[in-house]
């Protein structure tokens, strides 16, 4: 190990040099603090033994400068001094010295103190190395999470999406990098639109992985094994499965086979675009808010069991016709359960009151107001749960023209 000795007394420098070289150390010498500071700027020295009283830059000032410096390494400092009062020693420690040795020093005591300092320097070096490895690992994880965020958001519907006769808007604010919530809206056939919103239990990467898996599974692609469609041999080679059947199939597919008990809540529905009839199934998910254009908002559905919790669960269906200007709000429990600064939850009642208050406003403005209200309620910081909302509104002048969606991709072309 290299040690920098700093003393304006040439005899003391020679004594230290001879003693430390005899013990096997590589020594660099400086005549004062200013010279020592210059050496430290240019050489990777991590151990300094310095006198207190010196011209130009004394030992106390050197300690302060070292501690204020932006060194990538830790520099251990032993302060040599003839001062031995308690107040002087406190001054030295406050300036940044790690240890003291009173002049004239005992060689054996100096050797012990250097060895103690060596152990600390080694520990600091190991800690620095481990911190670098952790930082590198964190950078890789952050890159992977950023990629996961991009991938998950790519699974959401495009804001350019057009559903014949309807407007669609949504809010999506994950509480972490990635979310356990996911939703989509897509064309099933010429006159039927499918949509879902789901919330996987738990948070973080495990929940997000399952939500991505479900998003891929619940795609409108015509294939055998698709829980939304029943494959048939004759053209068009598929039948649309009812929402209750589809959720029942998902419940059988995602029964937990271990103690992890990872389940999810969801609402899956089908919109008949010719007459604005909607059939939906609720599986443990918060009840949607139905807002007629000319009446107060009300809740739909009675709950149902989450998917993957109990085998052989049967699911019911809700059916309604949307009139021009009617809206349906689907949301995850992160919204009503959002905790405010006073510990009170946002609540479904507060959400319904806000929906009623904004009844006559354009849907994009309503969504902006809801998002702002939740953020204001939270009062800053991250949300405890994902904040997700999907809204369907029947247009005032409805068209029955066939839609130009690609069935395979579920995107407008």
Steps between C-alpha positions, in 0.01 A plus 500: 500500500618853422503748788540876468692652791468876548730693734697820471773357728755324276627282787145381580442421130819293487405315820154417371638408158757261645256342747218446252724371220643248746145375553457454126298809407552713187550858620440839338615806697377862504643801688164669567126470444500688169755257350307205643176627344668523160625141532154373597354660185734299279567172678254235628613515863249388765707542820642823644707563814525874553639744753258759642711819503656578158543806275285571191232240582494345846384151588154611614438688176630206299251271677212734419605533137525122460154446650350770280674366190322284244729198521376172357682321785499533877818658647588393853676771706719468810575837655841532670499770765662623817156625605336262742214692661148366453385818322783477247423136429133589442605769253708248311214247482255768385746596226494144371790312660440129557763451772764682708850432614667724758862603439744360582333180379568139589591289194294202617194719555545658155518154339179388672316816396615467138381139489162605638481769234597247230204282595266797470646603163458144375141488623429833333657375178292181510189704574576731209543200271175346621321831456626519143373149433165593655484815290578301185234245595250777573575660161433168325180449699389855420562439130299177519219675688494783247472239225221326695313830538527562127381149423206518743386836370519365145231249600254779584259620232611789285350841567425508127262207553154548345204292617193548278238700687709535818770713656771343717728665754722364774735576788802277569741591784706203631607529864837343405690483173266229377139432593285208601210676326436458128211575267415491133221555252496323164288381208361145526310503173328749271239606757642398838765669714669325791649680797647409839663656801682284754707534813749231605543455876824641642732758350823528308658260254314173593163672457614673181625172350157342547323809365716487184429126464128567528521785250660266247245227572202737476585614151243493218713265292303208360672187631427182686525551874390865488269539802297767318416288197394144425674347200270331246593319179268696272550865396549743664663227719401654833210589725512786748478360854274680747673706772389256773642201309825681428557594866408146609766365261759741639412391854570138410826589324640712784428296810798536736701180528704613802470717810572822309127550436545753220157591366353790309177695481352603168206621298458364150229628268377494142345800325252444217565812293176479298270557798748608775418194710769407750536164677766479770622268774647621827754279680584658835572834334356832627151560364496726195331838520217548251420862428188560293509830313193634681522327841725447799781245487438152637702183562460184293562140605538321829863394498566132436811297591847598374650284229732224625371498857240219502458218244168437322374850576207612286469856381196708415447773243364854500330637191410858414438726202693824485304799373674791325708690757502214756835406655647193669797542736718194572780540754739310726479509880804730511263793440239456779767368739744786439589633846506874554720709730251455784492120462153500341437306178382666181196261490252397233250757626745782443576365152128484411446854627785619279357314200161665555661839541673464162198350318473779241872537429685336208641158589871594468442788745319266739794260502746784559288623793479153654875448473568843650252438784669170593847655489382791716339255742826304528689820570823405324726195498445165335163328501468187713328317214461532124254765385307375198172605339336416167190690385256431216260769383233453236524780249213743460469423129566130462613338181418143408758488222728195516831555670836484325692296756745222434367198688844339522673802646209666676602838358326744272632499144 
